[in-house]
Every structure is written in C-alpha cells, then in structure tokens.
Amino acid sequence: MRADECKAVDKCAGYLLAYPSMLNFDEFLAKGLPIGSGVIEIEDACRHLLEGRLDITGARCSWPGAEAS
C-alpha cells in the first residue's frame, strides 16, 4: 500500500475510533432518523418532506406558498 493510501485509511480509522457514539446506524434507522451526510442526504430529506406533504388527501400547493420568506 502506498503512503497516500495509508494516510487515507488512517484518517478513516481515526474518525471511527473517535466517534463510536455516532455509528449506531441500526438504532438511528429504527428511530426513523436519516443516516448520511452531504448534499445527497439533504436532497433525500427534502424528497421525504415533499412526498409527505403531497400524499395528504386534498392538499394544495401554490408558488407563493412554496417560496421561503
């Protein structure tokens, strides 16, 4: 393994050892909490919020109501 590859593995291992309480994915999923980070996670959270809103019978959406204030 090259030195730069070892550095990346060491960085990852250091994170896993430093934050064990943040790695209880089974518990988080059982509580319905999202796991992940970054843009993909934000997009997924937005999708779930919109999906929940649009699944309500009789719900209406308008552009003025959708704009942030």
C-alpha positions in Angstrom: 0.0 0.0 0.0 1.3 3.5 -0.9 1.9 6.1 1.7 -1.0 8.3 0.4 -3.4 5.3 0.6 -2.2 4.5 4.2 -2.9 8.2 5.1 -6.5 7.9 3.9 -7.1 4.7 5.8 -5.5 6.1 8.9 -7.8 9.1 8.7 -10.9 7.0 8.3 -9.9 4.7 11.2 -9.2 7.7 13.4 -12.7 9.0 12.7 -14.3 5.7 13.5 -12.3 5.4 16.8 -13.0 9.0 17.8 -16.8 8.9 17.3 -18.2 5.5 18.2 -21.4 7.0 19.5 -22.1 8.4 16.0 -22.0 4.9 14.4 -25.1 3.3 15.9 -26.8 3.1 12.5 -29.2 0.3 13.4 -30.5 2.4 16.3 -30.8 5.5 14.2 -32.7 3.7 11.4 -35.0 2.0 14.0 -35.9 5.5 15.2 -36.6 6.7 11.6 -33.6 9.0 11.7 -31.7 9.7 8.4 -28.1 8.5 8.2 -25.6 10.0 5.9 -24.3 13.5 5.2 -23.8 16.0 2.4 -25.9 17.0 -0.5 -27.4 13.6 -1.1 -28.8 13.4 2.4 -30.3 16.9 2.1 -31.9 16.1 -1.2 -33.3 12.9 0.3 -34.7 14.7 3.3 -36.4 17.3 1.0 -37.9 14.5 -1.1 -39.4 12.9 2.0 -40.8 16.2 3.2 -42.4 16.9 -0.1 -43.7 13.4 -0.5 -45.3 13.5 2.9 -47.0 16.8 2.1 -48.2 15.8 -1.3 -49.6 12.5 -0.1 -52.2 14.3 2.1 -55.6 14.0 0.5 -56.9 17.4 -0.6 -53.6 19.1 -0.1 -52.9 22.1 -2.4 -49.7 23.8 -3.3 -49.1 27.2 -4.7 -45.9 29.0 -5.8 -46.4 31.8 -3.2 -46.9 29.2 -0.5 -43.8 27.4 -1.6 -41.5 30.4 -1.5 -39.3 30.9 1.5 -40.0 34.1 3.4 
